[in-house]
Amino acid sequence: MTTTNQSLQTWVDQVAQLTSPDKVVWCDGSDQEYDALVEQMNETGTLSALNQETHPNCFLHLSDPQDVARVEHLTFICTTEKEDAGKNNNWMDISDAKEKMQGLFKNCMNGRTMYVIPYCMGPVDSPYSRCGVEITDSPYVVINMKIMTRMGASALARIERGDPFVKGLHSTGDLDPERRFIMHFPEEYSIMSFGSGYGGNALLGKKCHALRIASWQAREEGWLAEHMLILGLESPEGETHYIAAAFPSACGKTNLAMLIPPESYKDWKIWTLGDDIAWLHMDNEGQLRAVNPEAGYFGVVPGTNAKTNLNAFDMIQRNTIFTNVGQTADGQPWWEDKKEGEPAIDWKGRNYDKNVGPAAHPNSRFTVSATENKAYSELAEAPEGVPISAIVFGGRRRELAPLVYQSKSWQHGVLIGAGVASETTAAATGKVGLVRRDPMAMKPFCGYNFADYWAHWLSFSERSSKLPQIFHVNWFRQDADGRFLWPGFGENMRVLEWIIRRCKGSADAVETAIGYLPTDDGLNLDSVNLNEGDWAALRHVDKEQWLSEMQDVGEYLRSYGDRTPSKLLDEHQRVVNNLSA
């Protein structure tokens, strides 16, 4: 198989000449191709079958122990001008980066197969979707891209009709951490990744394309590529509203996307359209519409159980690729807080010993098709996307942030998003548990200067009067003893209902310096187990804490220098003045 697209064919030929593979295989995305690669990987030991009676068509991949997470310190944005990448990114000169990567890729596929993967991010027939081609020497990447994207012949046909495409070149190399780099060249829509087989570094359609390159592309074309879930909230009357929400890692993003309403909301439905990335385009009527560029989930496994996320727990019982989990004695996958079974083998393939370490790596993953989710919505394949009523930001804050509050304007909402802060997690290498500023949950993923990114967000208010309302939530507020004040999980449905009612204009609110908060009776709290004083504490705004927070936010915004939008600084000052008053 080859292509009629001469530009693509020339690039593939050039890469083959550089990397010297034993053979070149064009991937067609078929089930037969997937099954053959799985069988091949089982034979070579790259993959192993799990218990096929309890977990049909489920397999386990164990990474090199030094290759288990994104490597932000080795991830670069390579632009002509350093300032265009911004202080939120590591920058490298384009020519220096290419010279370094050319040296690494030289003959690196000798003895290996070079796979050419055409893929489409988003529904294949949607004008909002964008295409890419990843070249890799990893069959693990191929089978994951099959699940995560619309991959193969249909994507190639779109490229051959003239669609531009992102060029992604990847090799696992020798998995040497000293020879590991992920380079992005946004000005030419290309990516080079060497030395890692971990999903976020190797599945180039995901964070590399769908966020870092796409965010740059979105600014040029007038849309937004965001680290957001998309869910539909259907009332008993059959009215559905769609919400896009951005949370840093370990803040309940996947759990919210697949939320199951509590018993008192049994007549409501949650539809999952995406758990990680949203592309937001404005239609001809000024309505912001969202598509999920992905076709599957690449989720963190530890902590997933029937209580925390029943839909996710159910969907990974079949047709799933697990990465770096443990196993029970009878070959079932196991991870911490699974609440079922006992581990016998850990993620390094050793006999499990709790004194040595966890059975599953804290960043262990599952890859599964979105259609396996009971809450899957067929509108995930709708070419026109879905209309977004509300954008929600959130973070893990033990103090400070109320359970939910609404911005006073689009500009204020952008300030709220720019000020998002949360704790770091195992999803990124480095120390765990520290609080860091993570604007719009995009700090590891924005492909250009944050100041320019905020300016792009602000520009939407000049283009439409129908923009979504913006909110902030915090499920993690605690009392002085460390007790969580809000039960979370399914009960978050009550907050979503208030958000939608605010968007419809059917819910009252209390105006404060930081935004609009629910009234005493704003949320339906029937049968919610709250201690006396919890509800008041969940809505409390501490003036001194917030003045300190806004001082930190202001310093952070101003750290981006002259590019920081004056409108954002003016909005920040307005909030400070209101707090001081």
NUKEPA-820167 format. One record per residue: x, y, z of N, C-alpha, C in turn; residue in three letters. Coordinates in steps of 0.001 Angstrom, whole numbers, plus 500000, padded with zeros to 6 digits. Example, Ala and Ser with C-alpha at 12.3 -4.5 7.8 and 13.67 -1.06 7.14 Angstrom:
! NUKEPA-820167
513190494310507800512300495500507800513200496700507800ALA
512850497750507080513670498940507140512900500030507870SER
//
This chain:
! NUKEPA-820167
500849498806500000500000500000500000500883501242500000MET
500556502168499142501243503459499096500162504545499052THR
500510505722498553499545506812498538499668507609497244THR
498560508246496884498566509134495721498994510546496111THR
499140510792497417499574512100497893501097512152497807ASN
501599512899496866503030512897496596503842513455497749GLN
503306514460498418504011515039499566504194513997500665SER
503137513237500929503207512187501945504181511087501533LEU
504085510657500280504968509584499812506436510003499883GLN
506714511241499503508092511737499551508622511734500980THR
507781512179501933508206512206503337508455510797503861TRP
507571509867503546507747508481503994509051507915503442VAL
509317508186502169510558507696501555511779508296502234ASP
511709509576502554512832510242503227513083509658504614GLN
511997509383505350512141508807506685512729507401506604VAL
512267506620505622512792505266505456514293505304505148ALA
514688506266504330516111506390503989516924506771505230GLN
516357507627506084517052508060507296517142506945508333LEU
516042506212508545515964505279509671516346503845509315THR
516370503509508030516822502195507536516048501000508120SER
514717501001508013513969499845508520514147498632507620PRO
513848497441508162513875496232507342512736496222506344ASP
511580496773506753510454496876505832509544498015506261LYS
508713498451505318507761499535505557506349498979505404VAL
505498499215506408504114498742506377503172499934506523VAL
502264500072505552501224501101505640500031500496506380TRP
499611501110507463498529500567508288497164500963507719CYS
496271499969507648494938500234507092493862500379508158ASP
494225500150509442493272500340510517492240499244510661GLY
492426498118510001491435497041510035491553496224511321SER
490467495513511646490489494621512802491485493479512583ASP
491578493024511343492505491937511025493950492368511279GLN
494274493585510926495609494121511175495885494194512675GLU
494916494668513436495043494765514890495297493390515504TYR
494480492411515110494610491058515663495971490445515323ASP
496440490686514109497731490131513695498862490750514499ALA
498787492056514775499827492715515562499798492243517015LEU
498606492066517554498491491550518924499110490162519019VAL
498820489321518038499393487970518034500910488036517932GLU
501407488910517070502850489071516909503492489541518206GLN
502867490482518900503422491023520141503370489997521271MET
502343489141521253502294488065522238503439487081522037ASN
503758486818520776504848485891520467506191486453520886GLU
506369487776520749507659488390521091507740488774522566THR
506632488688523295506631489041524710506387490508524987GLY
506142491298523942505838492713524138504481492899524791THR
503627491916524565502272491925525088502006490544525668LEU
501152490461526674500766489150527195499263489125527411SER
498654487984527128497215487853527296496865487757528778ALA
495859488493529186495325488372530537494289487247530549LEU
493662487000531676492668485935531795491534486172530807ASN
491469485349529766490514485586528687489087485195529064GLN
488918484472530139487564484148530593486945485323531340GLU
487725485946532204487212487083532972487378488404532223THR
488410488495531361488714489733530643488989489424529165HIS
487926489088528414488126488710527012488777489819526190PRO
489731489415525374490446490317524469491157491447525230ASN
491625491134526453492409492096527229493864491630527295CYS
494775492593527195496199492279527139496984493245528015PHE
498178492815528403499028493610529292500354493924528634LEU
500731495192528698502045495646528239502789496206529444HIS
504039495784529617504879496307530693505990497161530100LEU
506052498404530544507044499343530020508408499110530667SER
509422499698530045510700499833530723510449500668531985ASP
510982500272533144510722501001534397511111502473534363PRO
511961502869533421512354504270533310511559505009532245GLN
510446504371531801509668504960530704508185504782531008ASP
507708505523532008506366505259532524505489506515532622VAL
505945507653532108505161508882532221505631509891531187ALA
504838510972531057505284512073530207506580512651530774ARG
507408513158529897508664513767530343508655515241529936VAL
508040516054530778507873517465530427509217518170530267GLU
510223517769531056511523518446530969512275518084529691HIS
511819517048528986512443516649527719511522516929526537LEU
510470517705526764509504518056525724509728519505525324THR
509912519739524029510294521063523539509326521580522473PHE
509137522895522484508468523600521397509551524357520638ILE
509665524070519347510746524628518528510151525631517544CYS
510415526900517786509876527979516965510997528902516512THR
510702529710515502511702530651514993512113531638516079THR
511110532172516780511365533109517876511094532428519213GLU
512034532512520131511887531861521437510660532362522176LYS
510376533650522069509257534239522795507916533663522364GLU
507839533150521134506577532565520659506245531277521410ASP
507258530577521885507027529366522679506625529732524102ALA
507163530829524629506786531301525949507488530577527076GLY
507455531191528256508113530609529424507379529366529932LYS
506177529117529439505450527899529812505954526678529068ASN
506866526852528123507411525729527358508933525720527403ASN
509501524538527237510929524434526948511100524739525465ASN
512085525569525141512293525974523747513639525471523254TRP
513665525137521966514936524831521313514889525407519900MET
516007525911519454516120526434518091515778525331517090ASP
515054525677516035514576524686515072515724523900514453ILE
516744524604513995517845523908513324518618523026514306SER
518801523503515541519484522688516556518682521432516881ASP
517376521600517011516514520458517339516530519423516223ALA
516437519893514997516411518949513870517743518225513730LYS
518817518942513955520134518300513873520260517212514944GLU
519813517510516155519859516540517244519009515313516912LYS
517790515557516419516880514446516152517306513623514939MET
517846514282513937518342513547512765519428512564513190GLN
520290513009514109521341512121514587520796510929515340GLY
519750511142516123519149510054516878518413509070515963LEU
517733509588514958516928508741514071517768507986513034PHE
519010508398512837519857507768511824519975506266512077LYS
519428505480511150519500503998511179518840503376512410ASN
517975504126513108517416503627514369516413502487514167CYS
515886502333512954514900501273512706515517500058512016MET
516825500028511996517500498861511418517103497609512193ASN
516617496603511476516148495379512124514701495454512577GLY
514049496564512318512666496763512750511761497047511555ARG
510469497034511839509469497415510835509080498869511045THR
508974499613509954508508500995510015507033501012509637MET
506195501441510588504752501501510356504339502928509998TYR
503523503062508966502989504356508546501507504382508926VAL
501138505292509819499784505313510386499062506603509981ILE
498211506565508952497355507724508669496216507738509698PRO
495889508890510232494821508955511228494078510282511130TYR
492855510269511641492039511484511691491669511744513142CYS
491910512954513608491478513359514940490109514017514796MET
489082513334515335487710513788515173487000512948514134GLY
485658513064514058484890512300513064485445512510511660PRO
485583511423510922486262511487509621485589512462508668VAL
484266512616508778483563513486507837483237514859508423ASP
483922515238509508483644516535510131484589517614509617SER
484058518805509318484941519913508918485820520384510076PRO
485471519995511304486247520394512476487410519450512767TYR
487482518328512075488538517345512325489814517713511576SER
490930517147512026492219517376511386492977516043511312ARG
493764515897510251494447514623509997495921514673510382CYS
496479513491510508497901513357510773498403512021510259GLY
499705511889510183500349510616509851501482510424510844VAL
501442509311511556502543508975512451503340507833511860GLU
504643508005511815505566506941511436506236506447512719ILE
506213505142512952506744504587514195507340503206513950THR
508191502771514863508701501392514809508118500558515937ASP
507047501052516563506452500370517708505080499795517364SER
504924498466517362503595497890517152502640498238518288PRO
503176498472519498502350498915520621501677500248520286TYR
502416501138519656501845502418519235500739502192518213VAL
500964501278517275499975501038516220498645500590516816VAL
498674499609517723497409499087518245496715500107519151ILE
497490500948519836496875502005520632496283503099519758ASN
496967503451518680496434504458517755495166503952517073MET
495075502647516862493860502049516304492656502346517211LYS
492877502264518528491803502499519491491554503988519689ILE
492614504785519711492509506185520117492117507146519008MET
492288506747517738492000507653516622491142506955515574THR
490681507719514578490059507111513396491215506879512426ARG
491717505659512453492999505358511817492834504505510574MET
493696504750509583493779503840508445493236504399507149GLY
492535503535506403492148503843505029491266505084504930ALA
490304505246505850489389506392505759490134507703505991SER
491084507693506908491884508899507153492783509199505969ALA
493396508148505406494264508352504246493474508917503070LEU
492241508452502898491410508965501806491172510458501976ALA
490966510897503207490756512328503453492025513115503134ARG
493176512579503527494451513225503210494648513296501695ILE
494290512241501016494478512200499561493508513123498822GLU
492450513546499505491542514542498911492090515951499082ARG
493230516071499768493884517373499864493976517968501246GLY
493490517254502271493584517780503635495049517901504062ASP
495428519014504665496773519091505255496875518095506401PRO
498078517681506744498233516692507804499472516985508641PHE
499400516613509899500529516741510824501456515556510613VAL
502747515832510515503748514779510326504367514429511679LYS
504201513193512094504755512746513363505714511586513169GLY
506947511742513599507958510690513475508347510219514869LEU
508238508895515088508515508337516412509349507071516310HIS
510259506909517247510967505651517426511204505440518912SER
511056504204519360511378503906520755512876503990520994THR
513673503935519905515120503980520070515597502859520978GLY
516503503183521903516978502180522862516436502450524263ASP
515403503330524362514747503660525638515724504222526671LEU
516769504844526188517760505460527064517247506835527494ASP
517020507076528802516515508379529247517420509542528859PRO
518691509254528613519619510315528204519506510620526710GLU
518783509777525999518582509969524552517078509973524265ARG
516346510779525021514885510836524929514455512294524749ARG
513804512585523661513335513944523385512006513887522636PHE
511111514841522956509869515011522213509866516444521703ILE
510072516583520396510195517899519763508940518223518949MET
508455519460519111507307519933518347507727521127517499HIS
507313521112516250507607522207515321506280522775514831PHE
505615523618515638504255524049515321504136524861514038PRO
505201525573513669505120526400512459505011525549511203GLU
505450524294511298505333523402510135504481522171510431GLU
503758522201511560502852521112511935503559519759511920TYR
504661519658512646505372518378512688505875518082514097SER
506114516791514348506527516290515665507627515256515465ILE
508611515254516333509621514194516367509750513713517805MET
509584512411518012509651511830519356510574510626519327SER
511565510627520217512571509554520208512854509083521630PHE
512947507764521793513464507198523026512439506828524074GLY
511139506936523754510099506591524721508993505798524039SER
508427504836524781507276504109524291506028504450525071GLY
506138505361526069504987505733526890503956506505526060TYR
502683506265526346501599506808525535501684508285525234GLY
501826509119526275501841510560526062503017511043525247GLY
504079510245525188505272510595524399505293509918523041ASN
504530508833522887504645507992521698503391507960520835ALA
502217508083521444500973508157520667500819509607520231LEU
501410509929519101501579511335518728500272512029518376LEU
499206511258518123497914511886517867497323512514519111GLY
497786512083520289497161512501521540497646513887521970LYS
498472513964522999498852515281523512499668516086522493LYS
500569515385521773501471516097520862500700516807519748CYS
499829516049519063499066516627517965497827517350518478HIS
496966516627519220495635517141519543495654518332520490ALA
496783518570521167496877519744522034498018520675521634LEU
499279520204521641500388521142521426500380521722520009ARG
500296520862519001500253521375517625498893521989517336ILE
497818521325517776496469521815517475496183523155518140ALA
496745523414519321496498524707519959497083525839519116SER
498256525607518540498859526590517628497994526741516378TRP
497603525613515809496754525613514620495416526300514909GLN
494859526059516082493571526640516456493649528160516542ALA
494765528668517070494910530128517132494952530714515732ARG
495651530048514821495740530544513438494387530499512735GLU
493582529491513059492323529273512345491097529772513105GLU
491264530237514354490153530835515074489297529891515889GLY
489891528813516422489154527906517303490006527587518523TRP
489580526637519354490302526294520580490545524796520656LEU
491773524397520961492105522995521237492396522903522720ALA
491545522189523479491589522286524936491651520924525619GLU
492260520925526792492390519738527635491099519592528443HIS
490005519234527769488675519255528362487894517980528076MET
487102517570529060486095516538528837484876517183528181LEU
484025516351527593482740516811527059481665515853527564ILE
480652516394528243479550515535528690478219516187528347LEU
477210515331528186475853515791527980475028515506529219GLY
474227516460529650473384516333530835471932516379530367LEU
471246515227530435469870515130529942468885515113531106GLU
467946516038531106466942516148532166465832515127531947SER
464989514902532961463861513987532786462917514407531664PRO
462932515707531330462074516199530245462684515970528875GLU
463918515430528831464558515126527558465387516252526990GLY
465626517301527781466443518428527334467904518147527687GLU
468800518251526704470214517948526933471072519198526754THR
471917519431527732472894520513527643474291519896527707HIS
475230520522527023476581519986526946477559520894527673TYR
478458520251528413479438520948529233480838520506528819ILE
481757521460528691483182521160528499483904521564529776ALA
484769520690530281485393520963531578486869520609531564ALA
487666521484532184489119521311532217489600521149533646ALA
490303520046533920490868519768535237492293519257535071PHE
493214519711535915494539519085535939494425517618536354PRO
495502516865536210495510515452536554495083515236538007SER
494398514096538244493973513655539571492933514556540204ALA
492136515214539378491067516073539896489682515558539509CYS
489611514293539081488310513688538831487740513927537454GLY
488601514190536484488124514521535144487374513360534494LYS
488013512175534467487366511009533862486129510608534653THR
486205510691535984485045510358536809483858511255536490ASN
484106512551536284483021513468535954482459513180534567LEU
483342512877533623482887512607532258481956511405532208ALA
482147510459533136481350509230533145480466509141534386MET
480124510280534962479347510323536194478038509542536075LEU
477706508820537133476418508139537220475573508887538243ILE
474423509426537843473608510215538773473199509412539998PRO
473102510077541165472671509382542386471200508983542290PRO
470757508205543251469400507656543231468345508757543103GLU
468565509876543787467577510959543734467531511645542367SER
468489511315541500468512511856540136468411510723539104TYR
467737509640539477467728508451538621467070508687537268LYS
466260509746537149465605510050535874466470510944534979ASP
467640511337535456468571512122534661469579511184533988TRP
470197511654532929471203510859532231472444511705531968LYS
473601511061532056474865511683531650475363510960530398ILE
475666511712529379476233511152528144477694511569528048TRP
478571510599527818480005510890527703480371511059526237THR
480879512245525897481379512470524537482894512508524493LEU
483528512715525632484988512707525683485456512900527103GLY
486638512380527424487134512483528803488424513274528910ASP
488960513786527781490300514361527872490530515594527000ASP
490069515578525760490391516664524832489134517110524094ILE
488982518421523943487868518982523180488393520020522208ALA
487890519968520991488162521024520012486891521840519864TRP
486999523151520147485844524041520181485886525003519001LEU
484877524901518140484764525765516965483493526607517063HIS
483528527791516503482354528644516474481617528441515160MET
480308528158515255479545527963514017479078529305513463ASP
478308529272512397477888530505511716476943531354512560ASN
476347530762513586475424531492514454476126532040515699GLU
477439531823515802478174532298516966478138531339518136GLY
477623530127517921477567529108518967478862528312518983GLN
479438528136520177480637527321520302480230525855520324LEU
480809525077519401480483523658519279481751522837519497ARG
481581521646520066482739520831520437482715519480519747ALA
483891519034519319484094517644518912485215517074519775VAL
485131515773520028486214515070520708487129514507519632ASN
488376514967519559489251514461518494489618512995518675PRO
489428512452519880489831511073520143488660510106519970GLU
489000508826519771487990507781519614488022506793520766ALA
488936506997521716489074506064522832489541506769524078GLY
489789505977525120490263506483526399491638505898526694TYR
492544506769527138493858506352527627493914506834529068PHE
493291506053529967493031506542531312493942505951532363GLY
494060506670533481494813506183534636493967505125535343VAL
494573503958535653493809502845536222493686502905537751VAL
494776503123538506494646503076539967493538503988540487PRO
492766503470541431491653504224541985490336503962541290GLY
490378503286540130489142502997539394488478501755539985THR
487271501937540465486512500801540990485024501061540796ASN
484201500138541268482763500235541032482138501440541727ALA
482799501956542782482263503131543465482735504428542821LYS
484029504522542530484573505779542013484128506056540582THR
484052504998539748483669505197538346483186503867537776ASN
481914503561538001481358502271537584481427502087536080LEU
481142503141535321481170503011533861482566502676533355ASN
483581503363533906484954503073533492485360501672533927ALA
484972501288535140485310499968535661484694498875534791PHE
483449499063534406482765498071533573483378497982532170ASP
483742499116531605484159499098530197485550498502530009MET
486349498414531093487695497855530927487751496388531344ILE
486614495740531346486587494300531599486755493500530307GLN
486867494197529175486952493531527873487626494481526881ARG
488225493911525836488745494684524690489624495857525122ASN
490501495587526084491304496660526673492789496304526672THR
493621497294526398495064497156526565495431497810527902ILE
495972497036528815496461497569530088497971497771529990PHE
498437498839530592499866499137530618500320499346532056THR
501269498521532494501924498664533805501006498454535000ASN
500023497539534878499253497127536045499834495822536577VAL
499386495416537769499770494121538305498822493044537825GLY
499027491817538322498155490703537971497834489873539217GLN
496654489255539204496312488279540220496926486937539835THR
496800485963540716497381484645540443496777483984539219ALA
495513484310538919494874483702537743494876484621536527ASP
495764485619536537495982486426535334494982487535535091GLY
494281487984536112493420489144535966494212490417536265GLN
493886491515535596494600492764535895494257493238537299PRO
495248493849537983495012494350539338495747495664539520TRP
495105496529540298495705497824540611495238498257541989TRP
495941499209542557495610499705543884494206500318543900GLU
493478500027544959492116500502545163491132499923544148ASP
491448498748543614490498498081542727489312497529543514LYS
489567497168544750488548496634545655488153495200545330LYS
488857494555544427488572493167544068489880492420543882GLU
489953491168544363491105490315544120492329490696544924GLY
493392489925544711494669490147545388495792490077544367GLU
496776490972544452497873490943543475498856489807543751PRO
499338489204542670500369488172542792501651488587542072ALA
501511489389541008502647489857540197502549491369540063ILE
503676492056540212503628493512540110503909493970538676ASP
503917495296538491504011495870537150505402495696536524TRP
506363495250537331507683494951536784507841493465536477LYS
506741492693536648506778491266536357507339490421537471GLY
507489491002538676508042490283539821506909489785540714ARG
507209488807541564506249488406542578505951489616543460ASN
504686489862543695504283491068544426504743491026545880TYR
505322492127546330505738492289547715505385493719548109ASP
504419493869548997503958495209549359505059496066549964LYS
506111495438550474507217496193551060508180496738550005ASN
508059496230548773508935496670547683508315497832546914VAL
506996497784546739506328498836545989504930498427545608GLY
504195499321544929502816499010544556502753497927543481PRO
501620497262543382501434496242542344501337496892540975ALA
500613498000540902500477498739539643501216500062539762ALA
501852500488538677502491501797538706501414502859538919HIS
501695503920539704500677504954539957500137505602538677PRO
500902505550537594500464506114536314500126505010535307ASN
499808503815535808499430502730534900498146503110534164SER
497955502503532983496922502996532069496052501886531497ARG
494875502295531011494056501440530160493800502165528843PHE
493765501408527756493374501950526452492172501161525987THR
491073501854525724489838501166525355489010502082524460VAL
488247501486523556487400502259522655486300502975523427SER
485968504189522997484909504959523648483561504256523563ALA
483382503426522551482093502751522385481845501688523454THR
482870501302524206482685500325525287482012500951526509GLU
481962502262526571481373502973527706479847502943527604ASN
479187502519528678477721502463528684477095503836528463LYS
477819504888528832477299506241528682477740506895527376ALA
478287506083526459478751506623525172477596507274524417TYR
477857508409523844476867509100523016477268509009521547SER
476339508614520711476612508536519275476922509905518685GLU
476558510963519409476875512309518925478375512587518975LEU
479142511664519581480602511789519525481092511689518084ALA
480279511118517206480646511012515793479898512027514931GLU
479155512944515557478403513939514797479361514935514149ALA
479323515075512833480258515991512153480144517432512642PRO
478927517834513035478710519218513444479078519476514892GLU
479459518430515646479780518595517050478543518862517887GLY
478731519234519144477614519527520043477754520941520591VAL
476620521632520815476683523012521331477042523022522815PRO
477983523862523198478443523928524583477717525052525329ILE
477047524669526425476338525645527262477243526239528325SER
478163525405528863479007525861529974480416525318529831ALA
481377526137530221482770525717530352483101525730531838ILE
483661524637532329483942524497533753485432524271533961VAL
486026525072534822487405524858535255487382524311536677PHE
488415523581537040488471523050538391489886522725538803GLY
490069522518540093491371522139540612491211521484541968GLY
492288520915542441492295520264543757492826521263544776ARG
491907521909545487492288522911546493491671522545547843ARG
492508522320548834492009521951550156491293523113550830ARG
491718524318550495491082525515551035490758526446549877GLU
490385527651550190490204528744549235488974528608548358LEU
488989527742547351487951527748546321486655527122546824ALA
485517527816546649484214527239546996483888526024546123PRO
482816525333546492482389524174545717482137524540544267LEU
481453525642544028481198526098542660480950527601542668VAL
481469528276541665481109529676541453481171529996539968TYR
480445531021539564480293531397538159480988532725537903GLN
481614532832536753482265534088536394481218535156536077SER
481628536412536154480719537525535893480683537926534424LYS
481640537420533665481712537745532236482665536762531578SER
482750536812530257483715535965529546485141536325529964TRP
485425537635530067486769538067530456487117537559531862GLN
486161537642532761486384537146534117486603535634534093HIS
485862534944533224486030533504533087487421533128532601GLY
487958533942531685489318533689531198490317533877532336VAL
490086534879533180490949535086534349490877533883535290LEU
489677533376535529489517532203536385490293531022535811ILE
490157530821534500490884529727533860492383529918533925GLY
492836531151533723494274531440533752494858531249535143ALA
494009531330536179494490531209537547494344529825538149GLY
493897528847537358493707527490537887495002526977538516VAL
494880526382539704496033525786540368495611524466540984ALA
496532523500541021496211522194541581497483521470541966SER
497294520287542560498434519487542975498988518679541814GLU
500297518478541780500917517637540765500628516172541079THR
500724515316540056500419513891540204501475513057539514THR
501290511732539581502223510802538954502117510811537436ALA
501119511498536885500995511553535430502127512369534805ALA
502789513167535612503958513915535135505132513560536038ALA
506282513333535432507446512975536243507834514142537139THR
508464513840538252508834514866539209508143514629540530GLY
508186515626541404507613515476542736506090515447542666LYS
505492514655543552504044514499543601503487515236544812VAL
502332515883544662501659516503545790501898517990545936GLY
502705518602545089502932520038545147501841520764544373LEU
501500521981544818500511522783544116501229523631543078VAL
500718523596541859501323524436540824500225525114540010ARG
500554526259539468499636527005538615499521526257537283ARG
498302526001536858498073525198535649496923525809534844ASP
497154526931534173496083527628533461495303526732532506PRO
493986526759532647493087525972531806493487524494531758MET
494274524030532755494829522662532773495660522388531530ALA
496278523429530977497012523326529712498509523548529864MET
499000523652531098500422523974531252501351523003530513LYS
501118521696530590502022520799529854501707520697528368PRO
500625521348527915500112521020526578499934522202525633PHE
500009523432526132499821524575525239501060524742524372CYS
500880524767523064502005524768522132502586526134521837GLY
502216527143522616502778528478522387502663529302523663TYR
503097530551523592503182531447524737501818531609525409ASN
501747531348526725500491531454527452499859532839527321PHE
500671533891527280500123535242527154499336535375525850ALA
499876534823524763499174534855523478497937533954523518ASP
498039532870524268496911531936524430495753532626525142TYR
496049533355526209494988534076526925494379535151526027TRP
495210535806525230494692536817524300493748536174523288ALA
494090534967522838493222534245521901491883533924522562HIS
491908533450523782490667533195524514489825534467524621TRP
490464535564525000489733536826525170489083537295523872LEU
489695536972522736489199537454521438487814536919521092SER
487414535826521715486118535238521370484955536133521771PHE
485139536967522789484058537862523202483779538923522149SER
484734539154521256484543540122520178483843539492518975GLU
483710538158519002483167537454517839481748536950518044ARG
481302536874519297479981536312519547479412536809520864SER
478091536915520915477382537240522155476706535999522723SER
477005534822522149476362533570522558477354532602523203LYS
478391533146523796479428532281524346478924531528525574LEU
479511530360525871479120529603527065479403530394528336PRO
478639530095529388478944530626530710480152529855531273GLN
480946530523532107482159529908532650482044529757534165ILE
482445528584534662482334528254536083483654527670536592PHE
483783527620537923484896526925538569484319526012539644HIS
484840524786539740484397523858540775485601523350541560VAL
485324522913542784486363522346543642485714521267544508ASN
485888520007544112485286518899544859486085518558546129TRP
487226519206546326488221518700547279488415519577548515PHE
487475520455548791487626521320549958487556520489551241ARG
488430520810552202488528520036553443488408520948554659GLN
488058520306555787488042521067557032489421520996557688ASP
489537521544558896490841521617559573491412520245559888ALA
490540519231559957490989517867560259491288517051559000ASP
491181517684557826491451516973556583490270516197556041GLY
489078516400556608487879515702556127487297516427554914ARG
486988515680553868486374516294552695484957516751553040PHE
484632517990552673483329518554553007482237518101552043LEU
482617517755550822481645517386549791481854515918549417TRP
480774515118549304480937513689549019481448513380547622PRO
481256514273546676481800514086545336481154512955544562GLY
481889512441543557481443511348542700480055511659542124PHE
479085510763542287477769510964541688477058512207542195GLY
477370512618543445476702513792544006477095515076543270GLU
478163515030542485478536516209541702477459516565540680ASN
476549515623540446475404515869539575474624517106540031MET
474547517298541331473789518423541889474414519755541486ARG
475725519773541416476434520983540990476215521215539498VAL
476281520141538709476049520271537268474647520805536991LEU
473661520333537767472288520815537564472214522318537808GLU
472878522794538892472871524231539174473547525003538048TRP
474635524471537541475350525128536438474430525296535229ILE
473724524233534862472829524313533707471671525266533977ILE
471142525230535190470061526157535524470538527598535452ARG
471764527848535844472313529208535716472432529606534249ARG
472834528661533407472945528954531974471583529272531370CYS
470536528635531887469176528860531396468524530083532036LYS
469158530629533083468586531764533773467494531398534748GLY
467478530133535222466407529669536099466884529397537522SER
468078529874537882468586529686539239469154531000539754ALA
468792531344540980469325532551541609470759532298542079ASP
471475533374542366472843533263542858473161534445543750ALA
474194534289544554474689535354545417475939535942544773VAL
475944537251544578477120537892543980478178538141545041GLU
479415537729544730480555537984545602481668538604544758THR
482753538963545410483875539564544688484487538618543669ALA
484407537286543943485062536320543050484108535753542007ILE
482792536037542138481830535507541176480509535192541833GLY
479630534532541097478298534188541597478306532801542240TYR
477794532722543478477730531464544223476278531042544415LEU
476051529746544649474678529303544907474101529958546164PRO
472806530168546159472109530651547348472015529514548373THR
471454529825549547471309528803550596470602527561550080ASP
469562527794549268468794526670548731469062526471547239ASP
470244526904546783470542526866545349470729525474544791GLY
471322524592545593471527523209545166470503522303545828LEU
470099521280545122469241520255545695470104519378546596ASN
469935519508547910470762518771548868469990517650549562LEU
468838517290549002468056516197549576468881514916549613ASP
468940514294550775469609513002551009471132513072550873SER
471700514281550835473159514410550829473662514406552274VAL
474684513624552533475199513482553886476222514586554179ASN
475722515719554659476591516833555030476479517092556527LEU
477615517354557165477596517745558570477085519176558703ASN
476648519517559904476192520876560137477338521855559874GLU
477047522857559109478051523869558780478817523589557504GLY
478716522357556961479479522017555746479031522859554554ASP
477717523015554399477212523737553222477660525196553250TRP
477631525797554414478116527177554537479614527248554244ALA
480363526255554753481815526245554530482142526050553055ALA
481332525258552351481578524998550931481347526237550073LEU
480637527224550623480370528456549865481111529660550441ARG
481950529398551451482617530509552126483747531088551267HIS
483812532398551214484892533104550521485676533890551565VAL
486897533458551853487751534110552837488493535264552163ASP
488175536466552571488721537662551919490245537677551919LYS
490856537394553064492315537473553156492979536379552319GLU
492415535173552358492964534099551530492876534458550052GLN
491757535052549674491569535374548252492449536548547810TRP
492673537498548687493598538586548342495006538037548133LEU
495398537089548989496710536454548821496757535661547518SER
495683534932547238495622534172545992495712535086544776GLU
494967536181544789494971537093543642496324537784543494MET
497027537989544604498388538530544494499280537540543739GLN
499156536255544082499942535225543399499554535132541923ASP
498253535189541651497785535125540265498324536316539477VAL
498267537502540084498766538701539400500245538604539076GLY
501026538109540031502458537939539792502702536939538663GLU
501890535887538651502040534880537598501701535473536230TYR
500606536197536132500223536803534848501289537780534363LEU
501785538617535282502775539629534901504127539011534563ARG
504351537762535001505628537113534691505777536837533199SER
504684536941532443504755536748530988505060538047530248TYR
505317539099531013505843540329530427504829541103529607GLY
505350541816528612504531542733527828503448542028527018ASP
503591540726526779502588540017525981501303539736526768ARG
501373539800528094500168539552528882499099540567528505THR
497905540114528120496869541040527660496459542032528742PRO
496368543303528362495967544329529328494548544076529831SER
493692543500528973492322543196529397492313542200530550LYS
493250541261530521493316540257531586493813540895532873LEU
494800541778532769495316542473533949494262543412534531LEU
493479544061533656492401544940534126491341544121534879ASP
491028542942534362490035542083535008490549541624536377GLU
491831541293536416492446540901537681492348542032538694HIS
492647543243538264492587544387539180491167544632539659GLN
490186544396538794488786544586539190488426543646540344ARG
488864542385540244488572541424541308489273541839542610VAL
490529542274542498491275542723543684490561543902544347VAL
490109544844543517489406546012544073488127545598544789ASN
487398544667544202486149544204544822486426543481546137ASN
487495542694546174487864542010547411488274543022548479LEU
489019544020548091489494545030549040488333545853549592SER
487314546056548746486164546857549178485308546089550173ALA
//
